[in-house]
Amino acid sequence: MNRRFKVIVEKTKDGYVAYPVGLQGVVVSDGNTVEEAVANLKSAIVFHLETFGKDALGELLSPEAVYLTEAEVAVDVQFSA
């Protein structure tokens, strides 16, 4: 059985980070290109499902159920050198 996940890909200073929407738990991958990050994510999803079983599958999401929004928070963090 195949399952299609919505995937968010973010550009970082070191490449790309990808993570799926609609999967229980945290699954993240990275790569030098979008394609590499998504390919690595596919492997990470398979490993996650083999480890946690079908209970890790969330509900299927339609495109209308996925949102990109913003949240503003106060950040008062002291960084040490």
N, C-alpha and C positions, 0 to 999 in steps of 0.2 A: 504494500500500500504506500503510495506517495502522498505527501502532505506539503502544501505550498504555504510558506511563512512570509509575512511582511517583514522586510529587513531594513533597518536603519543603518546607513553608512555615514560616518563622519570623517572629514579630512582632518588630520592632525599634522603637526610639524614633522613627524616621523613616517607618515604614510596614511593609512586608513584604518578605522576601527568599525566593526560591524556587529550588530546584535539583532536578534529576532524579536518580533512582537507576537504575543500569544503563546508563549512557552513558560511554564511554571519554573521558577528558579532563574539563576543568572547564567547566561551563556554569552560570551564575548570572544571575538577573534580580531586579529589584525593582519595587515599585509602591506606590501609596498604599493600595490595597486588596488583599485576597487575589486577587480576580478579575483585577485589573490585573497583579499579579506573575505569575500563571499565564499570562495572555495574552502578556506580554512573554517569558516562558520558552518558550512555544511558538515564537515567532519566533527566539529564541536557539538552540533545538534545530535548527530548519530550517537556520539559517545554519551551525551547527556541522557538520551532516551534509553540507551542500553543500561546505563547506571541506575536511573530512577524509574524506568518503565513508563507505561502509557499514562500513568497519573500525572506525569510532567506535561502532558499535552493540555494546553488551554483550549478555550473555545475558538472556533474559526472566526476570524474577524473580517468583515467586509471593509473595503476602502473607506467607507463613510464612518467606520468605528475607530479609525486611527487618526489622531490629532497631533499636530505640532504646535506647541504653544510656548509661552514663557512664564517663568516664575521668578520674581525678584526677591532676594533675601539679603539681609544685612550680613556682611562678612567682616568679622573683626578677628583676623588670624594673624598671629605674630610668627613670622618666618625667621628661623635661625640660620645664620650663615655658616 
